[in-house]
Every structure is written in C-alpha cells, then in structure tokens.
Amino acid sequence: MAKGYWVSVYRAISDPERLTAYDKLAGPAVQAGGGRLLSRGGRVVAHEAGNTQRVILIEFDSFEQAVAAYESEAYQKALVVLSDSVERDFRIIEGID
C-alpha cells in the first residue's frame, strides 16, 4: 500500500502567535491520526518558482489515513485556530508503492 503525505508550503505568515497555537493543536491531532513529522521549517533551497518560507512534510501509512487525519475533528479544530493567519499551499499526496 502506498503511503500518504501532507505537504505544506507557507507563502506568508501574518500572525505567528496563531501559528504557534495551531501547532500545539495540530501536532497531537497528526500523531493521533498516525502521522509522522519528517520535516518542519528546516533549511530549504528553492529553485524555479520555489518558496523558502516554511515547508512541512508529514508521512502516513496510507493515502486514506492522510485524508482521514485531515478530516478529523481534532485537526479541524486546529484549522479554526490557524484560520486566516497564514497563506499556504497544502496538499495531500499519494506516494509511490
């Protein structure tokens, strides 16, 4: 079974305090959903139309698990806190089996 991944690239952060509050809720929600944080805000080299602001990569055992974690009540509560305090490109992708 192919793994699932959350890939999130932040374009702008207008309220760092709300991002911190989101992180406190999102971390446990991701773990409860079976997610494993692979990268968060480390060094980035961007090419072409790339962005170096903040990149998050989270791995799940399956694509379905990644979708379910995003749709979970706990993660949805975290999103309410995040609300319009960031602009990000968030994707759930299926890995290669």
Summary of the structure (lengths in Angstrom):
residues: 97
radius of gyration: 13.3
end to end distance: 6.0
largest distance: 38.4
contacts: 271
relative contact order: 0.37
helix: 37%
strand: 32%
